[in-house]
Each structure stands twice: as structure tokens, then as C-alpha cells.
Amino acid sequence: MIRFYFVYIGMVILILFCATELVAEKVVPCKVLDQDIAGSYEGECLNGLAHGKGKAKGKDSYEGSFFKGWEHGEGLYRWASGDVYSGEWKEGKRTGWGILNLPTGALYEGEWKEDQCHGNGSYKWPNGAYYEGGWKNNKRNGQGVFYGSDKSYYKGEWKDGKQHGKGFYQLSNGIHLEGVWQEGVFVKEARKTLEVSLDRKLYDFIEEERNKTGESISDVVSRALMRLMDRK
């Protein structure tokens, strides 16, 4: 009887040991490669890496699709700073179409490439200003339209976030300028537009000042616009 008892105890211990080993084999740590969200993970796994649908949380948090440990596909990412991105990912970087909401109230919606606003997209500022058009490396590039909070707007070419190339600019008071811009500065007017947009007296003033002082067109136009506003 005693012998049977010890045999029984031995079998129980062996069974428990084998069961523990089997469980240990099944519980494989699922690794997230983005260190900012590496901490806790809940979701699908493949070969020890987050793969498929899942949730990860570290300093920041992410919920969506993973591929070989990286955010990949559709996903929602929340930064500790309060920024929130919802959209497409590729190998851990925002690539494709997505929306970024900032805690300031600003919002970007459009195309991304390797974590940069790149392609076509729109940006809304908290003060109501709005831009829609081309982007490259997080800056306005190519063709685009900017609407100021004061109801002014610029439509034309951009480079590295500044008006650059041919463009049309209308102020909130209705005066408009058309011509060439260089790094945000108006450098060459389209004479017909100026002549029609401004009264003849002001147009003559611009031409006279340019010939007299040798100032750039942007400086003369700025003083001319101030003169016009003072006159109203």
C-alpha cells in the first residue's frame, strides 16, 4: 500500500512537471520592436514578434496592425505629449494616408512618407488659418492654397514652407498681388494685375518709389499698402 502511495505521488509529480513544461513552451514572449511602445503587449504573435492585430503600451501606446514586431497597416498611435495619429503605417513609420491631431487644436490630414507629411494634405491651425496642397519633408512644397485667419489668401507655388515661384495673394481688404515670390518675399509683380487692383494714383506711387529709391518691389508694396490703409 505504501509502495503504491509513493508510485502515485511520483506519477502526480511527473504529470505536473510535464504540464509545466508544456505551458512554458506555449508562453512565448511577444516582442515589440518600437521601444516607445515596448512594455506590455496583448495580441497576435509570430515567432516571438508582435504580428497581426494587437495593443502595445510603453511610454506611448499603439493599437492596430503589426508586422514582424513593427507597426504596419492601419493603426492608432497616442504619444505621451497628447498627439494622436490615426492612419497607415509601414515598418514602424507613418506612411500612406493619415490624420494627426495635436493638443493645440491643429490638425493635419493627408499623405505621409517615413513619418513626414509628404504628398497632398491639408493643415488647420488653431486660429482658423488653413492650407491645402503639396507637402515635402513636413513643409509646404509645390502647388498649394493658404487661407489666413484674417480672410486673406495665397494661391501658388511653395518651397520649404514659404511662397516661392508664381503666386496670387489677396489681402483681407480686397487688394491683390500677382507675380513671383522668392522665399516668402514678393519680388516681381505682374504689372497688369497691380494696375487693375490698385487705383492709378497708388500704382504711380509704386513706380515712382521704385525708380527713386531703388528699393525692392516687396518693400515698396509694403509701404504702399500701409499708405492705402492709412488713407481709409
C-alpha positions as a Markdown table, in Angstrom:
| # | Residue | x | y | z |
|---|---|---|---|---|
| 1 | Met | 0.0 | 0.0 | 0.0 |
| 2 | Ile | 2.8 | 2.4 | 0.9 |
| 3 | Arg | 4.6 | 1.4 | -2.3 |
| 4 | Phe | 1.5 | 2.2 | -4.3 |
| 5 | Tyr | 1.2 | 5.5 | -2.5 |
| 6 | Phe | 4.8 | 6.6 | -3.4 |
| 7 | Val | 4.2 | 5.4 | -7.0 |
| 8 | Tyr | 1.1 | 7.5 | -7.1 |
| 9 | Ile | 2.9 | 10.6 | -5.7 |
| 10 | Gly | 5.7 | 10.1 | -8.3 |
| 11 | Met | 3.2 | 10.0 | -11.2 |
| 12 | Val | 1.5 | 13.2 | -10.0 |
| 13 | Ile | 4.8 | 15.0 | -9.7 |
| 14 | Leu | 5.8 | 13.8 | -13.2 |
| 15 | Ile | 2.5 | 14.9 | -14.7 |
| 16 | Leu | 2.7 | 18.3 | -13.1 |
| 17 | Phe | 6.3 | 18.7 | -14.3 |
| 18 | Cys | 5.3 | 17.8 | -17.9 |
| 19 | Ala | 2.3 | 20.1 | -17.8 |
| 20 | Thr | 4.5 | 23.0 | -16.6 |
| 21 | Glu | 7.0 | 22.3 | -19.4 |
| 22 | Leu | 4.2 | 22.3 | -22.0 |
| 23 | Val | 2.8 | 25.6 | -20.7 |
| 24 | Ala | 6.3 | 27.1 | -20.7 |
| 25 | Glu | 6.7 | 26.1 | -24.3 |
| 26 | Lys | 3.4 | 27.7 | -25.3 |
| 27 | Val | 4.0 | 31.0 | -23.4 |
| 28 | Val | 6.5 | 32.7 | -25.7 |
| 29 | Pro | 7.3 | 36.4 | -25.0 |
| 30 | Cys | 5.9 | 38.5 | -27.9 |
| 31 | Lys | 8.4 | 41.3 | -28.6 |
| 32 | Val | 7.5 | 44.8 | -29.9 |
| 33 | Leu | 10.4 | 46.5 | -31.7 |
| 34 | Asp | 9.4 | 50.1 | -31.3 |
| 35 | Gln | 10.9 | 50.9 | -27.9 |
| 36 | Asp | 8.5 | 53.8 | -27.3 |
| 37 | Ile | 5.6 | 51.3 | -27.1 |
| 38 | Ala | 7.5 | 48.3 | -25.8 |
| 39 | Gly | 6.3 | 47.4 | -22.4 |
| 40 | Ser | 3.1 | 45.4 | -22.3 |
| 41 | Tyr | 1.6 | 43.7 | -25.3 |
| 42 | Glu | -1.7 | 42.0 | -25.9 |
| 43 | Gly | -2.4 | 40.4 | -29.3 |
| 44 | Glu | -1.3 | 38.1 | -32.0 |
| 45 | Cys | 2.3 | 36.8 | -32.2 |
| 46 | Leu | 4.5 | 35.1 | -34.7 |
| 47 | Asn | 8.0 | 33.7 | -34.0 |
| 48 | Gly | 8.2 | 35.8 | -30.8 |
| 49 | Leu | 7.3 | 39.1 | -32.5 |
| 50 | Ala | 4.1 | 41.1 | -32.5 |
| 51 | His | 2.3 | 40.1 | -35.7 |
| 52 | Gly | -1.3 | 40.8 | -36.7 |
| 53 | Lys | -3.8 | 42.7 | -34.5 |
| 54 | Gly | -2.6 | 43.9 | -31.1 |
| 55 | Lys | -2.2 | 46.5 | -28.4 |
| 56 | Ala | 1.2 | 47.8 | -27.1 |
| 57 | Lys | 1.9 | 50.2 | -24.4 |
| 58 | Gly | 5.1 | 51.8 | -23.1 |
| 59 | Lys | 5.9 | 55.5 | -22.9 |
| 60 | Asp | 3.4 | 55.8 | -25.8 |
| 61 | Ser | 0.6 | 53.5 | -26.9 |
| 62 | Tyr | -0.5 | 51.8 | -30.1 |
| 63 | Glu | -3.4 | 49.8 | -31.2 |
| 64 | Gly | -3.7 | 48.2 | -34.6 |
| 65 | Ser | -1.8 | 46.0 | -37.0 |
| 66 | Phe | 1.7 | 44.7 | -36.5 |
| 67 | Phe | 4.2 | 43.0 | -38.9 |
| 68 | Lys | 7.3 | 41.3 | -37.6 |
| 69 | Gly | 7.3 | 43.5 | -34.5 |
| 70 | Trp | 6.6 | 46.8 | -36.1 |
| 71 | Glu | 3.5 | 49.0 | -36.5 |
| 72 | His | 2.4 | 48.1 | -40.1 |
| 73 | Gly | -1.0 | 48.6 | -41.7 |
| 74 | Glu | -3.8 | 50.5 | -40.0 |
| 75 | Gly | -3.3 | 51.8 | -36.5 |
| 76 | Leu | -3.9 | 54.4 | -33.8 |
| 77 | Tyr | -0.9 | 55.8 | -32.0 |
| 78 | Arg | -1.0 | 58.0 | -28.9 |
| 79 | Trp | 2.0 | 60.0 | -27.8 |
| 80 | Ala | 2.7 | 60.9 | -24.1 |
| 81 | Ser | 2.7 | 64.5 | -25.4 |
| 82 | Gly | -1.0 | 64.3 | -26.4 |
| 83 | Asp | -0.5 | 63.9 | -30.1 |
| 84 | Val | -2.7 | 61.3 | -31.8 |
| 85 | Tyr | -2.2 | 59.7 | -35.2 |
| 86 | Ser | -4.7 | 57.5 | -36.9 |
| 87 | Gly | -3.9 | 56.0 | -40.3 |
| 88 | Glu | -1.5 | 53.9 | -42.2 |
| 89 | Trp | 1.9 | 52.6 | -41.2 |
| 90 | Lys | 4.8 | 50.8 | -42.8 |
| 91 | Glu | 7.6 | 49.1 | -40.8 |
| 92 | Gly | 7.1 | 51.4 | -37.8 |
| 93 | Lys | 6.7 | 54.7 | -39.6 |
| 94 | Arg | 3.7 | 56.7 | -40.7 |
| 95 | Thr | 3.5 | 56.0 | -44.4 |
| 96 | Gly | 0.3 | 56.4 | -46.6 |
| 97 | Trp | -2.8 | 58.3 | -45.5 |
| 98 | Gly | -3.3 | 59.5 | -42.0 |
| 99 | Ile | -4.7 | 62.1 | -39.6 |
| 100 | Leu | -2.6 | 63.8 | -36.9 |
| 101 | Asn | -4.4 | 65.7 | -34.1 |
| 102 | Leu | -2.3 | 67.9 | -31.9 |
| 103 | Pro | -3.3 | 69.0 | -28.4 |
| 104 | Thr | -3.1 | 72.7 | -29.5 |
| 105 | Gly | -6.1 | 72.0 | -31.8 |
| 106 | Ala | -4.1 | 71.9 | -35.0 |
| 107 | Leu | -4.8 | 69.1 | -37.4 |
| 108 | Tyr | -3.0 | 67.6 | -40.5 |
| 109 | Glu | -4.8 | 65.2 | -42.8 |
| 110 | Gly | -3.2 | 63.8 | -45.8 |
| 111 | Glu | -0.3 | 61.7 | -47.2 |
| 112 | Trp | 2.8 | 60.6 | -45.2 |
| 113 | Lys | 6.2 | 59.1 | -46.0 |
| 114 | Glu | 8.5 | 57.8 | -43.4 |
| 115 | Asp | 7.0 | 59.9 | -40.6 |
| 116 | Gln | 6.9 | 63.1 | -42.7 |
| 117 | Cys | 4.0 | 65.0 | -44.2 |
| 118 | His | 4.7 | 64.2 | -47.8 |
| 119 | Gly | 2.4 | 64.4 | -50.8 |
| 120 | Asn | -1.0 | 66.0 | -50.8 |
| 121 | Gly | -2.5 | 67.2 | -47.5 |
| 122 | Ser | -4.3 | 69.9 | -45.5 |
| 123 | Tyr | -3.3 | 71.6 | -42.3 |
| 124 | Lys | -5.6 | 73.6 | -39.9 |
| 125 | Trp | -4.2 | 76.0 | -37.4 |
| 126 | Pro | -5.9 | 76.7 | -34.1 |
| 127 | Asn | -6.5 | 80.3 | -35.1 |
| 128 | Gly | -8.6 | 79.2 | -38.2 |
| 129 | Ala | -5.8 | 79.5 | -40.8 |
| 130 | Tyr | -5.8 | 76.7 | -43.3 |
| 131 | Tyr | -3.5 | 75.2 | -46.0 |
| 132 | Glu | -4.3 | 72.6 | -48.7 |
| 133 | Gly | -1.8 | 71.4 | -51.2 |
| 134 | Gly | 1.6 | 69.8 | -51.7 |
| 135 | Trp | 4.0 | 68.8 | -48.9 |
| 136 | Lys | 7.5 | 67.5 | -48.8 |
| 137 | Asn | 9.5 | 66.6 | -45.6 |
| 138 | Asn | 6.9 | 68.2 | -43.3 |
| 139 | Lys | 6.9 | 71.5 | -45.2 |
| 140 | Arg | 4.6 | 73.1 | -47.8 |
| 141 | Asn | 6.0 | 72.4 | -51.3 |
| 142 | Gly | 4.6 | 72.6 | -54.8 |
| 143 | Gln | 1.2 | 74.0 | -55.5 |
| 144 | Gly | -1.0 | 75.0 | -52.6 |
| 145 | Val | -3.5 | 77.4 | -51.2 |
| 146 | Phe | -3.2 | 79.2 | -47.9 |
| 147 | Tyr | -6.2 | 80.9 | -46.2 |
| 148 | Gly | -5.3 | 83.3 | -43.4 |
| 149 | Ser | -7.3 | 83.8 | -40.3 |
| 150 | Asp | -7.9 | 87.4 | -41.5 |
| 151 | Lys | -9.6 | 86.1 | -44.7 |
| 152 | Ser | -6.5 | 86.8 | -46.8 |
| 153 | Tyr | -5.3 | 84.0 | -49.1 |
| 154 | Tyr | -2.4 | 83.0 | -51.2 |
| 155 | Lys | -2.6 | 80.5 | -54.1 |
| 156 | Gly | 0.5 | 79.4 | -55.9 |
| 157 | Glu | 3.9 | 77.8 | -55.6 |
| 158 | Trp | 5.7 | 76.9 | -52.4 |
| 159 | Lys | 9.1 | 75.7 | -51.4 |
| 160 | Asp | 10.3 | 74.6 | -47.9 |
| 161 | Gly | 7.2 | 76.2 | -46.3 |
| 162 | Lys | 7.4 | 79.6 | -48.0 |
| 163 | Gln | 5.8 | 81.2 | -51.0 |
| 164 | His | 8.3 | 80.6 | -53.8 |
| 165 | Gly | 7.5 | 80.9 | -57.5 |
| 166 | Lys | 4.4 | 82.2 | -59.2 |
| 167 | Gly | 1.6 | 83.1 | -56.9 |
| 168 | Phe | -1.5 | 85.2 | -56.3 |
| 169 | Tyr | -2.1 | 86.9 | -53.0 |
| 170 | Gln | -5.2 | 88.7 | -51.9 |
| 171 | Leu | -5.4 | 90.7 | -48.7 |
| 172 | Ser | -8.5 | 90.8 | -46.5 |
| 173 | Asn | -9.3 | 94.4 | -47.8 |
| 174 | Gly | -9.6 | 93.1 | -51.3 |
| 175 | Ile | -6.2 | 94.3 | -52.7 |
| 176 | His | -4.4 | 91.6 | -54.5 |
| 177 | Leu | -0.9 | 91.0 | -55.8 |
| 178 | Glu | 0.1 | 88.6 | -58.5 |
| 179 | Gly | 3.7 | 87.8 | -59.6 |
| 180 | Val | 6.8 | 86.0 | -58.5 |
| 181 | Trp | 7.8 | 85.2 | -54.9 |
| 182 | Gln | 11.2 | 84.1 | -53.6 |
| 183 | Glu | 11.5 | 82.5 | -50.1 |
| 184 | Gly | 8.3 | 84.2 | -48.9 |
| 185 | Val | 9.1 | 87.7 | -50.4 |
| 186 | Phe | 7.2 | 89.3 | -53.3 |
| 187 | Val | 9.9 | 90.1 | -55.8 |
| 188 | Lys | 8.3 | 90.6 | -59.2 |
| 189 | Glu | 4.8 | 91.9 | -59.9 |
| 190 | Ala | 2.5 | 91.1 | -62.8 |
| 191 | Arg | 2.0 | 94.7 | -63.8 |
| 192 | Lys | -1.5 | 94.3 | -65.2 |
| 193 | Thr | -2.8 | 92.9 | -62.0 |
| 194 | Leu | -1.3 | 95.7 | -59.9 |
| 195 | Glu | -2.7 | 98.3 | -62.2 |
| 196 | Val | -6.2 | 96.9 | -62.1 |
| 197 | Ser | -6.1 | 96.1 | -58.4 |
| 198 | Leu | -4.8 | 99.4 | -57.1 |
| 199 | Asp | -6.0 | 102.8 | -58.1 |
| 200 | Arg | -3.9 | 104.7 | -60.6 |
| 201 | Lys | -2.5 | 107.1 | -58.0 |
| 202 | Leu | -1.1 | 104.3 | -55.9 |
| 203 | Tyr | 0.2 | 102.4 | -58.9 |
| 204 | Asp | 2.1 | 105.6 | -59.9 |
| 205 | Phe | 3.4 | 105.9 | -56.4 |
| 206 | Ile | 4.9 | 102.4 | -56.6 |
| 207 | Glu | 6.6 | 103.0 | -59.9 |
| 208 | Glu | 7.9 | 106.4 | -58.7 |
| 209 | Glu | 9.3 | 105.0 | -55.5 |
| 210 | Arg | 11.0 | 102.1 | -57.2 |
| 211 | Asn | 12.7 | 104.4 | -59.6 |
| 212 | Lys | 13.6 | 106.9 | -56.9 |
| 213 | Thr | 14.8 | 104.7 | -54.1 |
| 214 | Gly | 15.9 | 101.6 | -55.8 |
| 215 | Glu | 14.0 | 99.5 | -53.2 |
| 216 | Ser | 12.8 | 96.0 | -53.9 |
| 217 | Ile | 9.2 | 95.7 | -55.1 |
| 218 | Ser | 8.3 | 93.9 | -51.8 |
| 219 | Asp | 9.5 | 96.9 | -49.7 |
| 220 | Val | 7.7 | 99.4 | -51.9 |
| 221 | Val | 4.5 | 97.4 | -52.0 |
| 222 | Ser | 4.5 | 97.1 | -48.2 |
| 223 | Arg | 4.8 | 100.9 | -47.8 |
| 224 | Ala | 2.2 | 101.4 | -50.5 |
| 225 | Leu | -0.3 | 99.1 | -48.7 |
| 226 | Met | 0.3 | 100.9 | -45.4 |
| 227 | Arg | -0.3 | 104.2 | -47.2 |
| 228 | Leu | -3.6 | 102.9 | -48.6 |
| 229 | Met | -4.8 | 101.5 | -45.2 |
| 230 | Asp | -3.9 | 104.9 | -43.5 |
| 231 | Arg | -5.9 | 106.7 | -46.2 |
| 232 | Lys | -9.1 | 104.6 | -45.5 |
